[in-house]
């Protein structure tokens, strides 16, 4: 199977990205030449103040794997990492949650709202009474959410 | 050859705002371990600018407190804020972060209400337990359990 991964044409049967990088770095070329070659692979690098070279080779990725306009749709249909299930579920169902639970505290377990209440204290009591363990808790604002953040906004 | 390995990847959480733009947040689910041993999963915004992990003030019942302002009064400067705001600090709060149990300080503070995060995951005690790689273009937070 052949694919174009981060600018490097590779065979996934034989690719060993660590070996590839090692051969470039330890190949005896001048540092500038090594960096030029690393650049040609599309691999980002960083030089520390003490002269160490770090390479961003955390994983392989297939560029332009899907059209950008399909990203959100495909993400929504995909499997969610287990530890992020409740959070992902809440983020994907915000419209529904705002419609059904405006101004309520909710507890989520296994992609379902298991308890809801006007107060956190009452919600905790419900959870205790029903022996619900390790719920994911959040509050659904009654008003439209104002996303105040200094993080970048991006239109996909 | 030097290597830095990451053990875990957290995808940023995406939401659409009112104008249809996608906003992404690096959010980490953290377990708050209550005095009775119960675990409550709370979403916290990964925030390198927060020196101490900070929870919304109205979460005080989860800490077994009678009110949110019973701790040590501190003042903190917030991003974009002109004047310092009051926070109340509590020591030795049990948190489980990426499966590791930690006793750390927690501030309670009045924060904006959003359904996606209930506070800020800050640096004190927690960050030195892990290594983090922040990959904005890929909307990923990478975590090393053995920094």
Interface residues (C-beta under 8 A of the other chain):
Chain A: X18 X21 X22 X25 X26 X52 X53 X54 X58 X61 X72 X75 X81 X83 X84 X86 X87 X88 X90 X91 X94 X97 X120 X121 X124 X128 X133 X134 X135 X136 X137 X138 X139 X140 X141 X144 X145 X146 X147 X148 X149 X150 X151 X152 X153 X154 X155 X156
Chain B: X1 X2 X3 X4 X6 X10 X11 X13 X14 X15 X17 X18 X20 X21 X22 X23 X24 X25 X26 X27 X29 X31 X38 X39 X40 X41 X42 X43 X58 X59 X61 X62 X79 X80 X112 X113 X114 X115 X116 X118 X133 X135 X136 X138 X142
